[in-house]
Amino acid sequence: RALGLARPWAAGLLLVAQYDFFGQASSTMTELPFAAALAVALWGWAEDRPWIVAAGAAWCAVTRPEGALFAALFAAGLVARGRRVAPALAIFAPLLAWVATGAAVWRDPLWWIHGNPYGGGMVAARLDLRQLADSFFYEAMRQSQPPVLILLEAAGAALAIGGRGRALRFLLAPIAASWVLLTFLRIGPTDAWRESRYLVSIAPALGLLAAAGLDAVLAAAPRLGPPALLAAAALGAARAILWSWRSALDGIPWAAGAAHAALLLAAALLWTLRRRLPPRVALGLLLAAPLACSPPGAFSRHRADQAAASLQRGTDALAPNGIASEGATSRRSAARDPGDARPGDGRRVP
């Protein structure tokens, strides 16, 4: 509500609709705890409660390798916003305690460098201006977000950059940080370790921007906006479901047409119920369709070598982003030539 959203609960709905966020619910990876920490920090910032910002940012700092960068952004923001030096410094207390504890246990003040699993050149800077147009951030967005959600997030970002959405501008900072990291860092020997699940870390910011964008679309086009959004969501849902079940549907020529027709019919039905069903709820139902109708594990973004169950169940549960869940273990986990194409997505690894 502090951000001026007409229906604040819609942000939560658009958060869950992100494929990777949903898939991480059964994951042991660190993106989801980081997203929770970021949500706390964003909540504190929106309501101008610096100690809540400090709590969330401090949690970010000890959750993922890039957490220190996000913590520094929030600390700088607190100082710039109102010279809140005490909470800004407190952000780094858990990180320093973690480093000090490790130094005492391992008897090495630089243990966090010497024991870093990403050392030895596994992660390195990649200062190539071509990455501005070919950033993995764009590919990760395409892989992990329904198309209509990307449009709403873009609308929210435009609103934040423009004059009417000044309260939303702070949401752009974590997104910009993620863009820089995914653009100018090489992850793995040949970039093969880059995964769309990294965007789960900034999912709360994306969900809030999408909710703001949805408010703007519904306000600007109250008649045409809802059916257009429902149609776009239906087409995206059909594409995602077809991809998830592509192995089972292979060789059935009418499957794609039937799926698109069924989802568009569902969109039309929801539109006819518009007097009883708010457009945000109708949109949420269509965005949830791929999550409910895909095989178990289809949206899990562990590395490809951890996804094996669905092939054994008779379904090649590939997520809509083209990252194989179990059958691609040998193809993906093996060292690849930098020019190899990622299975299913048509993109060449630079």
Secondary structure by P-SEA (a helix, b strand, c coil): ccccccccaaaaaaaaacaaaaaaccccccaaaaaaaaaaaaaaaaaccaaaaaaaaaaaaacccaaaaaaaaaaaaaaaaccaaaaaaacaaaaaaaaaaaaaaaccccccccccccccccbbbbbccccccccaaaaaaaacccaaaaaaaaaaaaaaaccccccccccaaaaaaaaaaacccccccccccccccccccaaaaaaaaaaaaaaaaaaacaaaaaaaaaaaaaaaaaaaaaaaaccccccccaaaaaaaaaaaaaaaaaaaacccccaaaaaaaaaacccccccccccccccccccccccccccccccccccccccccccccccccccccccccccccc
